[in-house]
């Protein structure tokens, strides 16, 4: 799935859900106001897969659907259209959510002292948890020591600053 030279709408759809989303997004760009049946036909995907993708993209405000009456069948169908103008807003909102999560993690890292045995497979412990366990790792049994998490804090702060800078531009 190479999306390097694709429209940003298609790139975002592919990042959200992979190959199925890529096919649906391409179809939406090729045929404006397409029904789910038309999209299924043009992509070779099953109708239930197409509908799942459409509803997800609609929920993320990346497409819009209008309800129209099918003159032949007599019932209502949705015609779907890409909202290419919403791609930048979607990306910005995702960056904001990531910044928020990273800030929460950084705040957590700054809020307490952590203890670790040095084994990568073992979890770090809060002071309270380490005290409860007599400063022994619950996984490997080794003694835990105060863990300097400066490297992690610096990495988190760097990513937060980078994303905030991106959001300003």
N, C-alpha and C positions, 0 to 999 in steps of 0.2 A: 504494500500500500504506500505508494510514493505520492505525497501531497505537496511536494516542494513548490511546484509551479501552479498550484491550484488557487482559485479564488479564496479570500480569507474566510468566507462563509463555509466553504467546503472543508477548509483546514480545521476550523473550530468544530464542525460536526464530526469529523474524523477523530479529533482528539477526545471528544466527549464519549463517543461510542464505537469507534473502530470502523470496520469495513462496511457494515450494514448502514451506518449513518452516512458514510462517504457516498455510497450509491444513492441513497435517498436525497442527499444534498445536491449531488450532481443532477439528478432528475428534476429537482425543484428549480434549479437554475436553467435547465434546458427547456422546461415546459412550465410557464407561469400559469397559475390557477389550475393545477392538476388535481384530480381526485386521487384518493388512496388506491383505487383500482388501476388507474392509469400509471401511477408510480410503481405499483407492484408489477405491472406488465412490462414497463420499460427497464426495471432493475432485475427482474427475475426472482425477486424476494417474495416470500409468502405474505399474504395480505395482513395477517396478524402481526408479523414482524414490522411491516411498513407502518401500520397503525401505532404500534408501540414507539417506534422512532419518531413519528409525527407528533404524538402526544407529548413526548419528552421534549422535543425541540419547541413545541408550542408553549409548554410549561416554563421553558427558559426564555421565552419571548423572542426566539430567533426566527420563528415563522408565524404567519397569521392564517387563519382559516375563515372563509365566509361560507355561510350555509345558503345553498341554492336548491331550487326544486328541479329534479331531473325530469325533463319533459317526457322522455320515453317511458320511464318506469313509474313516474308519479310520486316518488318519495324524495325526501331531502338528502342531499349529499354535501360534503364539505369540499371546497376547492382551496388548495393550499398554496401559499406563496412565501418565498424566502424574504426575510427582513434583513437584507444585507446592511442596512443602516444601523442595526442593533448590535452588530458584531463587536464594535469598539466598546459599547456600554457593557456588554456581557464580559469581555476581557477585563475591563476596569473593575467590575463588581467582583469577579473572581480574585483579582489581585487584592482588593480590599479585604475579602474574606481570609485570604492567606495571611495578610499582614496581621489581622486580628488574632488568628490562631497562633502565629509565631510570637506575637506579643504576649499572649497568654502563657505560652511555654516559657518565654524569657522571664516573665514575672514569677512563674513557678520556680524556675531555676534560681532566681535571686531571693526567693522567699525562705529558703532553708539550707541547712548543711546536709550534704548527702554522703553516704558511706558506701564503699565498694571494695570487693576483694581483689580486683584486678583481672578477673576472668571475664572475657568478652561475653560469654554465654549467660552470665549471671546478671541479675538486676541490681540497680543501685537502690539504696535504702535511705529513708529519712532517718534523722537522729532518733526519733521515737521508736521506729521499727527496729533499728539497729540495737537500741537499748533493750527492747523486749527480747531480742534474740541473743543477748549477751555479746554483741558485736561479732557474731559468727554468721557467715553467709548461709542462708537457708537452702541453697542449691548445692554448693560444694563443700561447705563446712569450714572453709578458711576464714581467718580473721578479716574483718572489714576495717578499712581505714578511711579517714576523711578524704573525700574525693574533690580535687580541684577541678571544677567544671568551667574554668575560664575559657578554654578553647571552644566549648559548645556555646557559651554565652556570647563570645565574640562572633562566632559564625551566625548565630541567630540575629544578633544586632546588625551585622553586615547585610544579611538578606532583607531584614526589615527596612534598613536605610535605602537599599537598592530599589525595592518595590515602591517605597514612598516617593523616591525620586522619579521613578517611572510614572507614577500617578500624577505628579505635578506637571509633566510635559504633555 
